[in-house]
Amino acid sequence: MVVDNALKPLPGPKNFFGLKNLRDLSQEGMRDFISHCWQEYGDIFEVQVGPKKLVMIIHPDHVRHITLTNAQNYEKLESYDPVRKYIIGDGIVTSTGDLWKRQRRLMSPFYTPRGVQEFADIFLRDTLAMTERWESLAANHSQVEMFDEMALITASIVLKAIFSTESDQDILEVKEWVETMIGFAGSGTSNPFRLPDWVPTETNINFRKARNNVHEYINKVLDARLAMDEAEYPNDLLSKLITAEDPETGERMSRDLLRDEALTNFFAGYETSARSMSHAWYALAQNPDVKAKLHEELDRELGDDIPTLETLKRLPYTLRVIKEALRLYPPAPMYAKDVINDDVIDGYHIEKDSVMMLLPYFTHRHPDFWEDPLRFEPNRHAPEAEKARHSQAYHPFASGQRVCLGNHFSLLETHIILAILAQRFDPQLLPDYQANFVMEGLLEISNGLPMILEKR
Ligand code: HEM
Protein backbone atom coordinates (compact mmCIF):
# COMPACT_ATOMS: atom_id res chain seq x y z
CA MET A 1 0.00 0.00 0.00
CA VAL A 2 1.03 3.64 -0.47
CA VAL A 3 1.78 5.18 2.89
CA ASP A 4 0.39 8.64 3.55
CA ASN A 5 3.01 10.85 5.20
CA ALA A 6 0.30 12.45 7.32
CA LEU A 7 -0.07 9.18 9.23
CA LYS A 8 0.79 9.30 12.91
CA PRO A 9 3.99 7.56 13.99
CA LEU A 10 3.43 4.95 16.68
CA PRO A 11 4.07 6.16 20.23
CA GLY A 12 6.48 4.24 22.46
CA PRO A 13 9.76 4.50 24.35
CA LYS A 14 12.23 5.90 21.82
CA ASN A 15 15.93 5.39 22.39
CA PHE A 16 19.04 4.65 20.35
CA PHE A 17 18.67 1.24 18.70
CA GLY A 18 16.32 0.24 21.55
CA LEU A 19 19.29 -0.24 23.88
CA LYS A 20 17.55 1.29 26.89
CA ASN A 21 14.47 -0.80 26.09
CA LEU A 22 16.61 -3.93 26.21
CA ARG A 23 17.99 -2.93 29.59
CA ASP A 24 14.56 -2.00 30.98
CA LEU A 25 13.08 -5.24 29.67
CA SER A 26 15.71 -7.35 31.36
CA GLN A 27 15.47 -5.37 34.61
CA GLU A 28 11.68 -5.14 34.87
CA GLY A 29 10.70 -8.32 33.05
CA MET A 30 8.36 -8.35 30.04
CA ARG A 31 5.11 -8.19 32.02
CA ASP A 32 5.94 -5.11 34.08
CA PHE A 33 7.70 -3.37 31.21
CA ILE A 34 4.67 -3.71 28.92
CA SER A 35 2.33 -2.79 31.76
CA HIS A 36 4.19 0.50 32.39
CA CYS A 37 4.31 1.30 28.68
CA TRP A 38 0.57 0.59 28.38
CA GLN A 39 -0.12 3.18 31.09
CA GLU A 40 2.15 5.70 29.43
CA TYR A 41 1.45 5.22 25.71
CA GLY A 42 -1.99 3.62 25.45
CA ASP A 43 -3.40 0.57 23.63
CA ILE A 44 -0.92 0.43 20.74
CA PHE A 45 2.78 1.32 20.93
CA GLU A 46 6.11 0.41 19.42
CA VAL A 47 9.12 -0.94 21.28
CA GLN A 48 12.38 -1.20 19.38
CA VAL A 49 14.64 -4.00 20.60
CA GLY A 50 17.95 -4.01 18.72
CA PRO A 51 17.13 -4.11 15.00
CA LYS A 52 13.53 -5.32 15.57
CA LYS A 53 10.45 -3.14 15.94
CA LEU A 54 7.80 -4.78 18.09
CA VAL A 55 4.28 -3.33 17.99
CA MET A 56 2.31 -4.11 21.14
CA ILE A 57 -1.37 -4.80 20.50
CA ILE A 58 -3.91 -4.61 23.33
CA HIS A 59 -7.15 -3.13 21.97
CA PRO A 60 -9.69 -5.71 20.71
CA ASP A 61 -10.38 -3.66 17.54
CA HIS A 62 -6.70 -3.96 16.66
CA VAL A 63 -6.74 -7.70 17.41
CA ARG A 64 -9.63 -7.98 14.96
CA HIS A 65 -7.76 -6.01 12.28
CA ILE A 66 -4.68 -8.25 12.50
CA THR A 67 -6.31 -11.65 12.91
CA LEU A 68 -9.46 -11.21 10.81
CA THR A 69 -10.00 -8.06 8.72
CA ASN A 70 -6.51 -7.83 7.21
CA ALA A 71 -5.16 -11.24 8.30
CA GLN A 72 -3.46 -11.87 4.94
CA ASN A 73 -0.93 -9.13 5.81
CA TYR A 74 0.21 -10.83 9.02
CA GLU A 75 2.05 -14.17 8.89
CA LYS A 76 4.23 -16.38 11.05
CA LEU A 77 7.60 -15.69 9.41
CA GLU A 78 11.01 -15.02 11.02
CA SER A 79 9.66 -14.56 14.52
CA TYR A 80 8.79 -18.27 14.55
CA ASP A 81 12.17 -19.42 13.24
CA PRO A 82 13.51 -20.67 16.60
CA VAL A 83 10.44 -22.88 17.15
CA ARG A 84 10.52 -23.99 13.51
CA LYS A 85 14.25 -24.74 13.50
CA TYR A 86 14.70 -26.28 16.94
CA ILE A 87 11.40 -27.96 17.74
CA ILE A 88 8.67 -28.66 15.25
CA GLY A 89 10.03 -28.17 11.73
CA ASP A 90 7.08 -27.99 9.34
CA GLY A 91 4.41 -28.72 11.97
CA ILE A 92 1.14 -26.79 11.81
CA VAL A 93 1.96 -24.22 14.53
CA THR A 94 4.71 -22.73 12.33
CA SER A 95 3.89 -23.77 8.75
CA THR A 96 2.52 -21.16 6.34
CA GLY A 97 0.85 -20.85 2.92
CA ASP A 98 -0.51 -23.91 1.10
CA LEU A 99 1.10 -26.43 3.45
CA TRP A 100 -0.57 -24.83 6.48
CA LYS A 101 -3.93 -24.61 4.63
CA ARG A 102 -3.84 -28.28 3.68
CA GLN A 103 -2.76 -29.47 7.13
CA ARG A 104 -5.37 -27.34 8.89
CA ARG A 105 -8.08 -28.77 6.58
CA LEU A 106 -6.90 -32.34 7.22
CA MET A 107 -6.56 -31.99 10.99
CA SER A 108 -9.57 -29.81 11.86
CA PRO A 109 -12.05 -32.73 11.95
CA PHE A 110 -10.04 -34.39 14.75
CA TYR A 111 -10.48 -31.32 16.97
CA THR A 112 -14.13 -30.30 16.61
CA PRO A 113 -16.21 -30.23 19.83
CA ARG A 114 -17.59 -33.65 18.80
CA GLY A 115 -14.23 -34.96 17.53
CA VAL A 116 -12.45 -34.38 20.84
CA GLN A 117 -15.09 -36.38 22.72
CA GLU A 118 -13.23 -39.46 21.45
CA PHE A 119 -10.48 -38.54 23.94
CA ALA A 120 -12.80 -38.17 26.95
CA ASP A 121 -12.01 -41.68 28.19
CA ILE A 122 -8.31 -40.83 28.33
CA PHE A 123 -9.04 -37.60 30.24
CA LEU A 124 -11.15 -39.56 32.69
CA ARG A 125 -8.77 -42.48 33.11
CA ASP A 126 -5.69 -40.32 33.75
CA THR A 127 -7.52 -38.05 36.20
CA LEU A 128 -8.83 -41.04 38.14
CA ALA A 129 -5.30 -42.45 38.30
CA MET A 130 -4.19 -39.10 39.74
CA THR A 131 -6.92 -39.19 42.40
CA GLU A 132 -5.40 -42.46 43.67
CA ARG A 133 -1.98 -40.82 44.05
CA TRP A 134 -3.48 -37.73 45.61
CA GLU A 135 -5.53 -39.77 48.13
CA SER A 136 -2.36 -41.00 49.83
CA LEU A 137 -0.64 -37.60 49.57
CA ALA A 138 -3.68 -35.81 51.03
CA ALA A 139 -3.88 -38.32 53.88
CA ASN A 140 -0.54 -36.86 55.06
CA HIS A 141 -1.40 -33.23 54.09
CA SER A 142 1.57 -33.38 51.73
CA GLN A 143 2.97 -30.43 49.88
CA VAL A 144 3.13 -30.74 46.09
CA GLU A 145 4.41 -28.49 43.33
CA MET A 146 1.09 -27.97 41.58
CA PHE A 147 2.46 -27.14 38.15
CA ASP A 148 4.49 -30.39 38.11
CA GLU A 149 1.38 -32.33 39.11
CA MET A 150 -0.67 -30.77 36.34
CA ALA A 151 2.13 -31.17 33.77
CA LEU A 152 2.35 -34.87 34.59
CA ILE A 153 -1.32 -35.44 33.90
CA THR A 154 -1.53 -33.28 30.74
CA ALA A 155 1.66 -34.82 29.30
CA SER A 156 0.32 -38.28 29.97
CA ILE A 157 -3.04 -37.38 28.39
CA VAL A 158 -1.62 -35.87 25.25
CA LEU A 159 0.90 -38.71 24.72
CA LYS A 160 -1.89 -41.25 25.04
CA ALA A 161 -4.09 -39.20 22.68
CA ILE A 162 -1.33 -38.99 20.06
CA PHE A 163 0.54 -42.31 20.35
CA SER A 164 -1.51 -44.48 22.71
CA THR A 165 1.58 -44.36 24.97
CA GLU A 166 0.89 -46.28 28.16
CA SER A 167 4.38 -46.51 29.68
CA ASP A 168 4.93 -44.02 32.52
CA GLN A 169 8.67 -44.18 31.85
CA ASP A 170 8.15 -43.13 28.20
CA ILE A 171 5.86 -40.30 29.28
CA LEU A 172 8.41 -38.89 31.74
CA GLU A 173 11.29 -39.21 29.29
CA VAL A 174 9.52 -37.64 26.30
CA LYS A 175 8.27 -34.78 28.49
CA GLU A 176 11.77 -34.10 29.73
CA TRP A 177 13.35 -34.21 26.28
CA VAL A 178 10.74 -31.86 24.81
CA GLU A 179 11.25 -29.47 27.76
CA THR A 180 14.98 -29.40 26.97
CA MET A 181 14.19 -28.57 23.34
CA ILE A 182 11.76 -25.79 24.30
CA GLY A 183 14.28 -24.33 26.77
CA PHE A 184 16.99 -24.36 24.10
CA ALA A 185 14.80 -22.66 21.45
CA GLY A 186 13.78 -19.97 23.98
CA SER A 187 17.29 -19.29 25.28
CA GLY A 188 18.51 -18.52 21.75
CA THR A 189 16.24 -15.50 21.51
CA SER A 190 16.96 -14.23 25.01
CA ASN A 191 20.72 -14.85 25.02
CA PRO A 192 22.53 -13.02 22.21
CA PHE A 193 25.85 -14.51 23.37
CA ARG A 194 24.96 -18.14 22.86
CA LEU A 195 27.56 -19.83 20.69
CA PRO A 196 26.53 -21.26 17.28
CA ASP A 197 24.72 -24.61 17.36
CA TRP A 198 27.68 -26.54 15.94
CA VAL A 199 30.01 -25.62 18.82
CA PRO A 200 30.00 -28.64 21.17
CA THR A 201 28.98 -26.73 24.32
CA GLU A 202 27.11 -28.64 27.02
CA THR A 203 23.86 -26.82 26.13
CA ASN A 204 24.22 -27.63 22.44
CA ILE A 205 25.06 -31.27 23.13
CA ASN A 206 22.12 -31.67 25.51
CA PHE A 207 19.77 -30.13 22.98
CA ARG A 208 20.96 -32.44 20.21
CA LYS A 209 20.64 -35.48 22.45
CA ALA A 210 17.11 -34.52 23.48
CA ARG A 211 16.05 -33.91 19.88
CA ASN A 212 17.57 -37.21 18.70
CA ASN A 213 15.81 -39.06 21.52
CA VAL A 214 12.43 -37.53 20.67
CA HIS A 215 12.85 -38.28 16.98
CA GLU A 216 13.95 -41.82 17.76
CA TYR A 217 10.94 -42.33 19.99
CA ILE A 218 8.51 -41.06 17.36
CA ASN A 219 10.24 -43.08 14.62
CA LYS A 220 9.97 -46.23 16.72
CA VAL A 221 6.23 -45.72 17.25
CA LEU A 222 5.78 -44.82 13.57
CA ASP A 223 7.63 -47.95 12.39
CA ALA A 224 5.52 -50.17 14.62
CA ARG A 225 2.32 -48.49 13.43
CA LEU A 226 3.19 -48.65 9.73
CA ALA A 227 4.00 -52.36 10.09
CA MET A 228 0.45 -53.02 11.29
CA ASP A 229 -2.59 -53.78 9.21
CA GLU A 230 -4.55 -50.49 9.00
CA ALA A 231 -7.68 -52.21 10.23
CA GLU A 232 -5.81 -52.92 13.48
CA TYR A 233 -4.69 -49.33 14.10
CA PRO A 234 -5.53 -47.98 17.57
CA ASN A 235 -7.85 -44.99 17.56
CA ASP A 236 -5.33 -42.22 18.28
CA LEU A 237 -4.11 -39.05 16.58
CA LEU A 238 -1.16 -40.80 14.93
CA SER A 239 -3.51 -43.23 13.18
CA LYS A 240 -5.68 -40.32 12.09
CA LEU A 241 -2.65 -38.43 10.77
CA ILE A 242 -1.29 -41.47 8.89
CA THR A 243 -4.60 -42.22 7.17
CA ALA A 244 -5.67 -38.61 6.46
CA GLU A 245 -5.79 -38.01 2.71
CA ASP A 246 -5.75 -34.75 0.80
CA PRO A 247 -9.27 -34.64 -0.72
CA GLU A 248 -7.93 -33.25 -4.02
CA THR A 249 -4.85 -35.40 -4.63
CA GLY A 250 -5.53 -38.38 -2.37
CA GLU A 251 -1.99 -37.87 -1.05
CA ARG A 252 -1.01 -38.82 2.50
CA MET A 253 1.54 -37.05 4.73
CA SER A 254 5.24 -37.82 4.30
CA ARG A 255 7.02 -39.56 7.14
CA ASP A 256 8.88 -36.37 8.15
CA LEU A 257 5.66 -34.40 8.22
CA LEU A 258 3.97 -37.08 10.33
CA ARG A 259 6.82 -36.78 12.83
CA ASP A 260 6.63 -32.98 12.84
CA GLU A 261 2.85 -32.93 13.32
CA ALA A 262 2.93 -35.51 16.10
CA LEU A 263 5.61 -33.54 17.92
CA THR A 264 3.72 -30.28 17.28
CA ASN A 265 0.62 -31.59 18.98
CA PHE A 266 2.60 -32.60 22.04
CA PHE A 267 4.52 -29.31 22.10
CA ALA A 268 1.33 -27.22 21.72
CA GLY A 269 -0.89 -29.25 23.94
CA TYR A 270 0.62 -30.21 27.25
CA GLU A 271 2.27 -27.28 28.99
CA THR A 272 -0.51 -24.86 27.98
CA SER A 273 -3.23 -27.04 29.53
CA ALA A 274 -1.03 -27.70 32.60
CA ARG A 275 -0.67 -23.97 33.14
CA SER A 276 -4.38 -23.39 32.63
CA MET A 277 -5.14 -25.94 35.39
CA SER A 278 -2.43 -24.61 37.76
CA HIS A 279 -3.73 -21.05 37.40
CA ALA A 280 -7.26 -22.27 38.13
CA TRP A 281 -6.08 -23.91 41.40
CA TYR A 282 -4.29 -20.71 42.36
CA ALA A 283 -7.36 -18.55 41.69
CA LEU A 284 -9.68 -20.95 43.54
CA ALA A 285 -7.46 -20.96 46.62
CA GLN A 286 -7.51 -17.16 46.61
CA ASN A 287 -11.24 -16.82 46.09
CA PRO A 288 -13.16 -18.84 48.69
CA ASP A 289 -16.54 -17.55 47.49
CA VAL A 290 -15.88 -18.89 43.98
CA LYS A 291 -14.60 -22.16 45.39
CA ALA A 292 -17.76 -22.55 47.49
CA LYS A 293 -19.94 -22.10 44.37
CA LEU A 294 -17.83 -24.64 42.50
CA HIS A 295 -18.14 -27.18 45.31
CA GLU A 296 -21.87 -26.55 45.54
CA GLU A 297 -22.31 -27.30 41.82
CA LEU A 298 -20.15 -30.44 41.95
CA ASP A 299 -21.92 -31.79 45.05
CA ARG A 300 -25.38 -31.02 43.71
CA GLU A 301 -24.87 -32.42 40.22
CA LEU A 302 -22.35 -35.23 40.74
CA GLY A 303 -22.50 -36.26 44.37
CA ASP A 304 -19.92 -39.05 44.44
CA ASP A 305 -20.40 -40.01 40.79
CA ILE A 306 -17.70 -39.86 38.16
CA PRO A 307 -18.67 -37.29 35.49
CA THR A 308 -19.76 -38.43 32.03
CA LEU A 309 -20.10 -36.38 28.85
CA GLU A 310 -23.81 -36.11 29.71
CA THR A 311 -23.36 -34.95 33.33
CA LEU A 312 -20.57 -32.50 32.36
CA LYS A 313 -23.27 -30.44 30.64
CA ARG A 314 -24.74 -29.84 34.08
CA LEU A 315 -21.44 -28.33 35.32
CA PRO A 316 -21.38 -24.92 33.58
CA TYR A 317 -19.85 -23.09 36.56
CA THR A 318 -16.91 -25.54 36.59
CA LEU A 319 -16.17 -24.66 32.96
CA ARG A 320 -16.54 -20.95 33.69
CA VAL A 321 -13.85 -21.25 36.40
CA ILE A 322 -11.48 -22.59 33.71
CA LYS A 323 -12.44 -19.83 31.27
CA GLU A 324 -11.93 -17.16 33.92
CA ALA A 325 -8.50 -18.57 34.80
CA LEU A 326 -7.69 -18.35 31.06
CA ARG A 327 -8.78 -14.69 31.13
CA LEU A 328 -6.87 -13.47 34.16
CA TYR A 329 -3.86 -15.75 33.71
CA PRO A 330 -3.72 -16.79 30.02
CA PRO A 331 -1.07 -19.54 29.60
CA ALA A 332 -0.14 -18.01 26.22
CA PRO A 333 0.02 -14.32 27.26
CA MET A 334 1.30 -13.18 23.86
CA TYR A 335 1.65 -14.40 20.30
CA ALA A 336 3.35 -12.83 17.33
CA LYS A 337 2.71 -12.04 13.66
CA ASP A 338 5.22 -10.65 11.17
CA VAL A 339 4.07 -7.69 9.03
CA ILE A 340 4.26 -8.45 5.30
CA ASN A 341 3.43 -4.98 3.90
CA ASP A 342 2.99 -1.47 5.33
CA ASP A 343 -0.43 -1.03 6.87
CA VAL A 344 -2.48 1.47 8.85
CA ILE A 345 -4.17 0.78 12.17
CA ASP A 346 -6.20 3.56 13.77
CA GLY A 347 -4.29 6.19 11.79
CA TYR A 348 -0.89 4.78 12.84
CA HIS A 349 1.68 3.67 10.31
CA ILE A 350 2.55 -0.03 10.72
CA GLU A 351 5.87 -0.68 9.03
CA LYS A 352 6.59 -3.73 6.88
CA ASP A 353 8.88 -6.22 8.69
CA SER A 354 7.84 -5.12 12.18
CA VAL A 355 6.49 -7.79 14.51
CA MET A 356 3.00 -7.48 15.96
CA MET A 357 2.86 -8.77 19.52
CA LEU A 358 -0.73 -9.62 20.39
CA LEU A 359 -1.20 -9.56 24.14
CA PRO A 360 -4.20 -11.47 25.53
CA TYR A 361 -2.81 -10.95 29.05
CA PHE A 362 -3.44 -7.20 28.72
CA THR A 363 -6.54 -7.27 26.48
CA HIS A 364 -8.13 -9.45 29.18
CA ARG A 365 -7.44 -6.75 31.77
CA HIS A 366 -8.63 -3.79 29.69
CA PRO A 367 -10.98 -1.72 31.88
CA ASP A 368 -13.05 -0.55 28.87
CA PHE A 369 -14.01 -4.15 28.14
CA TRP A 370 -13.99 -5.86 31.55
CA GLU A 371 -15.70 -4.50 34.62
CA ASP A 372 -13.43 -4.65 37.67
CA PRO A 373 -10.89 -6.55 35.52
CA LEU A 374 -8.71 -7.89 38.34
CA ARG A 375 -11.59 -9.65 40.08
CA PHE A 376 -11.85 -13.42 39.50
CA GLU A 377 -15.50 -13.77 38.43
CA PRO A 378 -16.39 -16.94 36.49
CA ASN A 379 -19.90 -15.69 35.65
CA ARG A 380 -18.38 -13.29 33.14
CA HIS A 381 -18.48 -16.35 30.92
CA ALA A 382 -22.20 -17.02 31.23
CA PRO A 383 -23.62 -17.37 27.69
CA GLU A 384 -25.46 -13.99 27.71
CA ALA A 385 -22.32 -12.19 28.96
CA GLU A 386 -20.16 -13.90 26.30
CA LYS A 387 -22.59 -12.80 23.61
CA ALA A 388 -22.65 -9.20 24.86
CA ARG A 389 -18.91 -8.57 24.93
CA HIS A 390 -16.56 -7.47 22.11
CA SER A 391 -15.77 -10.61 20.12
CA GLN A 392 -12.01 -10.00 20.39
CA ALA A 393 -11.86 -8.94 24.06
CA TYR A 394 -11.11 -12.56 24.97
CA HIS A 395 -8.44 -14.39 22.96
CA PRO A 396 -6.60 -16.91 25.19
CA PHE A 397 -6.50 -19.32 22.23
CA ALA A 398 -5.52 -16.59 19.68
CA SER A 399 -8.07 -15.57 17.07
CA GLY A 400 -8.97 -15.77 13.38
CA GLN A 401 -7.98 -18.54 11.03
CA ARG A 402 -4.97 -19.51 13.16
CA VAL A 403 -6.95 -19.87 16.33
CA CYS A 404 -5.69 -22.74 18.50
CA LEU A 405 -6.63 -26.04 16.92
CA GLY A 406 -6.73 -27.76 20.30
CA ASN A 407 -9.05 -25.34 22.13
CA HIS A 408 -11.98 -27.76 22.41
CA PHE A 409 -9.57 -30.54 23.39
CA SER A 410 -8.13 -28.41 26.18
CA LEU A 411 -11.49 -27.14 27.45
CA LEU A 412 -12.96 -30.65 27.64
CA GLU A 413 -9.77 -32.00 29.22
CA THR A 414 -9.55 -29.32 31.92
CA HIS A 415 -13.33 -29.41 32.54
CA ILE A 416 -13.03 -33.11 33.37
CA ILE A 417 -9.82 -32.75 35.41
CA LEU A 418 -11.21 -29.91 37.52
CA ALA A 419 -14.57 -31.60 38.05
CA ILE A 420 -13.01 -34.83 39.33
CA LEU A 421 -10.20 -33.34 41.40
CA ALA A 422 -12.23 -30.50 42.97
CA GLN A 423 -14.98 -33.00 43.80
CA ARG A 424 -12.50 -34.78 46.07
CA PHE A 425 -9.66 -32.39 46.98
CA ASP A 426 -9.18 -28.85 48.21
CA PRO A 427 -5.54 -27.79 47.60
CA GLN A 428 -4.40 -24.92 49.84
CA LEU A 429 -1.78 -22.23 49.33
CA LEU A 430 1.01 -21.86 51.88
CA PRO A 431 0.45 -18.99 54.35
CA ASP A 432 1.50 -15.60 52.87
CA TYR A 433 2.23 -17.12 49.48
CA GLN A 434 1.81 -14.78 46.48
CA ALA A 435 2.44 -16.03 42.96
CA ASN A 436 4.93 -14.04 40.90
CA PHE A 437 3.66 -14.27 37.33
CA VAL A 438 6.23 -13.67 34.59
CA MET A 439 5.79 -13.59 30.83
CA GLU A 440 8.30 -15.90 29.23
CA GLY A 441 7.14 -17.75 26.09
CA LEU A 442 4.24 -18.82 28.32
CA LEU A 443 2.87 -17.22 31.48
CA GLU A 444 4.86 -18.78 34.28
CA ILE A 445 4.92 -18.53 38.06
CA SER A 446 8.57 -17.83 38.77
CA ASN A 447 8.39 -18.81 42.47
CA GLY A 448 6.55 -22.07 41.75
CA LEU A 449 3.13 -23.06 43.03
CA PRO A 450 3.59 -25.12 46.18
CA MET A 451 0.24 -26.30 47.57
CA ILE A 452 -0.86 -28.52 50.44
CA LEU A 453 -3.15 -31.32 49.36
CA GLU A 454 -6.23 -31.61 51.56
CA LYS A 455 -9.18 -33.89 51.11
CA ARG A 456 -12.57 -32.22 50.96
C1 HEM B 1 -5.10 -23.88 27.66
C2 HEM B 1 -4.52 -24.54 26.67
C3 HEM B 1 -4.10 -23.91 25.38
C4 HEM B 1 -3.84 -22.60 25.08
C5 HEM B 1 -3.94 -21.39 26.00
C6 HEM B 1 -3.45 -22.55 23.69
C7 HEM B 1 -3.14 -21.38 23.02
C8 HEM B 1 -2.80 -21.33 21.69
C9 HEM B 1 -2.44 -20.12 20.99
C10 HEM B 1 -2.40 -18.71 21.62
C11 HEM B 1 -2.15 -20.44 19.71
C12 HEM B 1 -1.65 -19.51 18.62
C13 HEM B 1 -0.17 -19.51 18.72
C14 HEM B 1 0.50 -18.59 17.75
O1 HEM B 1 -0.14 -17.99 16.88
O2 HEM B 1 1.72 -18.49 17.88
C15 HEM B 1 -2.33 -21.88 19.59
C16 HEM B 1 -2.15 -22.59 18.43
C17 HEM B 1 -2.26 -23.96 18.34
N1 HEM B 1 -2.61 -24.82 19.36
FE1 HEM B 1 -3.14 -24.32 21.24
N2 HEM B 1 -3.45 -23.82 23.18
C18 HEM B 1 -3.85 -24.68 24.17
C19 HEM B 1 -3.98 -26.04 24.08
C20 HEM B 1 -3.76 -26.78 22.95
C21 HEM B 1 -3.92 -28.21 22.85
C22 HEM B 1 -4.38 -29.12 23.98
C23 HEM B 1 -3.57 -28.56 21.58
C24 HEM B 1 -3.54 -29.91 20.91
C25 HEM B 1 -3.85 -31.04 21.47
C26 HEM B 1 -3.22 -27.34 20.87
C27 HEM B 1 -2.84 -27.27 19.55
C28 HEM B 1 -2.58 -26.10 18.87
C29 HEM B 1 -2.21 -26.07 17.46
C30 HEM B 1 -2.05 -27.27 16.54
C31 HEM B 1 -2.03 -24.71 17.13
C32 HEM B 1 -1.63 -24.15 15.77
C33 HEM B 1 -2.86 -23.77 14.96
C34 HEM B 1 -2.55 -23.15 13.62
O3 HEM B 1 -1.59 -22.40 13.50
O4 HEM B 1 -3.30 -23.45 12.67
N3 HEM B 1 -3.34 -26.29 21.74
N4 HEM B 1 -2.72 -22.39 20.80
Boltz pocket constraint, residues with backbone or C-beta under 6 A from the ligand:
constraints:
  - pocket:
      binder: B
      contacts: [[A, 92], [A, 93], [A, 94], [A, 95], [A, 104], [A, 158], [A, 264], [A, 265], [A, 268], [A, 269], [A, 270], [A, 272], [A, 273], [A, 276], [A, 330], [A, 331], [A, 332], [A, 334], [A, 335], [A, 336], [A, 395], [A, 396], [A, 397], [A, 398], [A, 401], [A, 402], [A, 403], [A, 404], [A, 405], [A, 406], [A, 407], [A, 409], [A, 410]]
      max_distance: 6.0
